[in-house]
Amino acid sequence: MTEKMRFGIIGAGVIAPTHAKAIRSLPDAELVAVADVIPERVEKIVDTYGIHGYTDIQAMLDKEQLDIVTICTPSGMHGEHACMAMRSGRHVVVEKPMEIRRAAMDEMLHVQKEQLVKLAVISQHRFDAANQQVHALVAEQAFGKLVMGNALIPWWRSQGYYDSGAWRGTWQFDGGGVLMNQSIHSIDVLQWLMGKVKSIYAYTDTRVHRMESEDVAVAVLRFANGALGTIAATTGAYPGTGTRIEIYGDKGSASIEADELGYLHLARDDKEAMGDYGGSGKAAKAEKAEASAANNPAALSTNSHALQFADMIRAIREDGTPLVDGVSARHPVEIILAIYESARTGKEVTLS
Ligand SMILES: NC(=O)c1ccc[n+]([C@@H]2O[C@H](COP(=O)([O-])OP(=O)(O)OC[C@H]3O[C@@H](n4cnc5c(N)ncnc54)[C@H](O)[C@@H]3O)[C@@H](O)[C@H]2O)c1
């Protein structure tokens, strides 16, 4: 293995420059090459970063000395491209969602084991300071018995966004709409904090866009630990406001609002007992100010993609496991597939 980890990128569209900048920001990483079927897109990245460009993925994999390949192609191509790269012996970081079909995720996990390489899936919000903090508190059981976990994603995407790529909002290549594309970030964080989801009942609809899949969805969840929860998501809420993830237990509550800690209150920090009716809204506001000042160090608000690539490099160097490996990234996709099934059949769906 070379001293600096040598990266190649497959897919040179919207998200690719974020990968390029994040790789460039790491001292022990080097961006070497990019591949895309559209020559102008390749040229743009090549010109900006002074790297090698290819219009054929296999040619890049054959010619370049690469340690890690990142996959930035449409979601329904992730499995094919990740497996090509892993079969060439490269470690792979694939964009979210891991894939949109169970069979493709099975194949990715199989090839990863067979080739003895690492597979990570981008879920950059797991690296946000607020989510890391709340996750650590959940691990300490600081919230007591978890009772409810919610994710609210009231986003906006214009019709122009859906028209900007033939694959957007299609079942075949996006794997769905607001859930599979936009909300997977929050759904992943919700299940990372609350634990696996056991069963789901859901409605989905397409209210304001010309698109194949859903632009609004509401799901009721039962987690494996017995807690209940909800997911409410849309890309039809102009002008789009920040996401909100809420965790409630009998010894504490937290909310993460637009990726920052909005509220945190733990019984263990109370100087005196709250009494039968708990805290007031006023107290909550005061704590919000305290929590955001105390828990939002500027150093951690940098590019979360870079933190995730650094985590992959650590996993390779230590022969450990990336924080979001293939096994861990599969569950949020399973949740979304179960929501689609419930909405389609009108029945509760149990996850295996
Ligand atoms: N983590 C995040 O916050 C985030 C944000 C945006 C997009 N994404 C994910 O990144 C992926 C790409 O999204 P995007 O918005 O950049 O899409 P995009 O359409 O802008 O880019 C995809 C690129 O893949 C290329 N491509 C298609 N088939 C190819 C092939 N066979 N070989 C090589 N290149 C090929 C296309 O030409 C295109 O340039 C999606 O899975 C999306 O969910 C993640």
The ligand as an SDF file (V2000), in Angstrom:
LIG
                    3D

 44 48  0  0  0  0  0  0  0  0999 V2000
  -24.2100   12.2910    0.5670 N   0  0  0  0  0  0  0  0  0  0  0  0
  -24.9190   13.2690    0.0530 C   0  0  0  0  0  0  0  0  0  0  0  0
  -25.2560   14.2430    0.7390 O   0  0  0  0  0  0  0  0  0  0  0  0
  -25.3280   13.2090   -1.3970 C   0  0  0  0  0  0  0  0  0  0  0  0
  -25.7150   14.3730   -2.0770 C   0  0  0  0  0  0  0  0  0  0  0  0
  -26.0500   14.2660   -3.4300 C   0  0  0  0  0  0  0  0  0  0  0  0
  -26.0390   13.0260   -4.0570 C   0  0  0  0  0  0  0  0  0  0  0  0
  -25.6960   11.9080   -3.3650 N   0  0  0  0  0  0  0  0  0  0  0  0
  -25.7080   10.5740   -4.0040 C   0  0  0  0  0  0  0  0  0  0  0  0
  -24.6840   10.5600   -5.0000 O   0  0  0  0  0  0  0  0  0  0  0  0
  -25.0950    9.7880   -6.1400 C   0  0  0  0  0  0  0  0  0  0  0  0
  -24.9760   10.6600   -7.3950 C   0  0  0  0  0  0  0  0  0  0  0  0
  -25.8350   11.7740   -7.2520 O   0  0  0  0  0  0  0  0  0  0  0  0
  -25.5890   13.1130   -8.1240 P   0  0  0  0  0  0  0  0  0  0  0  0
  -26.5960   14.0770   -7.6370 O   0  0  0  0  0  0  0  0  0  0  0  0
  -24.1350   13.4510   -8.1250 O   0  0  0  0  0  0  0  0  0  0  0  0
  -26.0190   12.5570   -9.5620 O   0  0  0  0  0  0  0  0  0  0  0  0
  -25.5830   13.1260  -11.0060 P   0  0  0  0  0  0  0  0  0  0  0  0
  -26.5880   12.6480  -11.9640 O   0  0  0  0  0  0  0  0  0  0  0  0
  -25.3170   14.5890  -10.9170 O   0  0  0  0  0  0  0  0  0  0  0  0
  -24.1890   12.3900  -11.2520 O   0  0  0  0  0  0  0  0  0  0  0  0
  -24.0880   11.0090  -11.5590 C   0  0  0  0  0  0  0  0  0  0  0  0
  -22.9830   10.8230  -12.5800 C   0  0  0  0  0  0  0  0  0  0  0  0
  -22.7930    9.4250  -12.8200 O   0  0  0  0  0  0  0  0  0  0  0  0
  -22.4440    9.3120  -14.1980 C   0  0  0  0  0  0  0  0  0  0  0  0
  -22.6290    7.9330  -14.6970 N   0  0  0  0  0  0  0  0  0  0  0  0
  -23.7920    7.3160  -15.0020 C   0  0  0  0  0  0  0  0  0  0  0  0
  -23.5350    6.0790  -15.4650 N   0  0  0  0  0  0  0  0  0  0  0  0
  -22.1900    5.9260  -15.4590 C   0  0  0  0  0  0  0  0  0  0  0  0
  -21.3220    4.8540  -15.8300 C   0  0  0  0  0  0  0  0  0  0  0  0
  -21.7800    3.6880  -16.2810 N   0  0  0  0  0  0  0  0  0  0  0  0
  -19.9770    5.0420  -15.6830 N   0  0  0  0  0  0  0  0  0  0  0  0
  -19.4930    6.2100  -15.2160 C   0  0  0  0  0  0  0  0  0  0  0  0
  -20.2760    7.2730  -14.8600 N   0  0  0  0  0  0  0  0  0  0  0  0
  -21.6020    7.1100  -14.9660 C   0  0  0  0  0  0  0  0  0  0  0  0
  -23.3550   10.3140  -14.8910 C   0  0  0  0  0  0  0  0  0  0  0  0
  -22.8920   10.6280  -16.1870 O   0  0  0  0  0  0  0  0  0  0  0  0
  -23.3140   11.4780  -13.9270 C   0  0  0  0  0  0  0  0  0  0  0  0
  -22.3170   12.4200  -14.2740 O   0  0  0  0  0  0  0  0  0  0  0  0
  -26.5410    9.3420   -5.8540 C   0  0  0  0  0  0  0  0  0  0  0  0
  -26.5250    8.0200   -5.3810 O   0  0  0  0  0  0  0  0  0  0  0  0
  -27.0100   10.2740   -4.7500 C   0  0  0  0  0  0  0  0  0  0  0  0
  -27.9500    9.6690   -3.8740 O   0  0  0  0  0  0  0  0  0  0  0  0
  -25.3300   11.9910   -2.0580 C   0  0  0  0  0  0  0  0  0  0  0  0
  1  2  1  0
  2  3  2  0
  2  4  1  0
  4  5  1  0
  4 44  2  0
  5  6  2  0
  6  7  1  0
  7  8  2  0
  8  9  1  0
  8 44  1  0
  9 10  1  0
  9 42  1  0
 10 11  1  0
 11 12  1  0
 11 40  1  0
 12 13  1  0
 13 14  1  0
 14 15  2  0
 14 16  1  0
 14 17  1  0
 17 18  1  0
 18 19  2  0
 18 20  1  0
 18 21  1  0
 21 22  1  0
 22 23  1  0
 23 24  1  0
 23 38  1  0
 24 25  1  0
 25 26  1  0
 25 36  1  0
 26 27  1  0
 26 35  1  0
 27 28  2  0
 28 29  1  0
 29 30  1  0
 29 35  2  0
 30 31  1  0
 30 32  2  0
 32 33  1  0
 33 34  2  0
 34 35  1  0
 36 37  1  0
 36 38  1  0
 38 39  1  0
 40 41  1  0
 40 42  1  0
 42 43  1  0
M  CHG  2   8   1  16  -1
M  END
$$$$
